């Protein structure tokens, strides 16, 4: 019985990865006009962009997976 439950949980993991929140680290950074910075957070499944006035992008950021640009 335990093996069946574990198998079901493992089978559903890919679905869980596509819903909810995702944290991505180490963004690519591009300097924009006016002192703004473009932060590009990308994984194999998701792409998020953030424009900030900060001198550097946050190292890691949590996004809602439904907002992905991919």
C-alpha positions, 0 to 999 in steps of 0.5 A, spaced: 500 500 500 505 504 501 508 503 495 502 505 491 501 511 495 508 513 494 508 512 486 502 516 486 505 522 489 511 521 485 507 521 479 503 528 481 510 532 482 510 534 475 503 537 475 505 540 482 511 544 479 506 547 474 502 550 479 503 555 485 509 559 486 516 558 483 523 561 486 528 562 481 535 565 482 541 568 479 538 572 474 541 575 467 541 583 468 541 588 463 542 596 464 536 600 461 536 608 460 534 612 466 538 608 471 533 602 470 535 595 470 532 589 467 532 582 471 531 576 467 529 570 471 529 563 467 529 556 468 527 550 463 520 551 464 519 559 466 521 566 464 520 572 468 522 579 467 522 584 472 524 592 471 527 595 477 531 602 479 535 598 484 543 598 482 542 590 482 537 585 481 535 581 487 539 574 487 532 570 488 525 572 487 519 568 487 513 568 482 507 566 481 508 560 475 501 562 472 505 569 470 510 566 466 512 569 459 514 562 456 
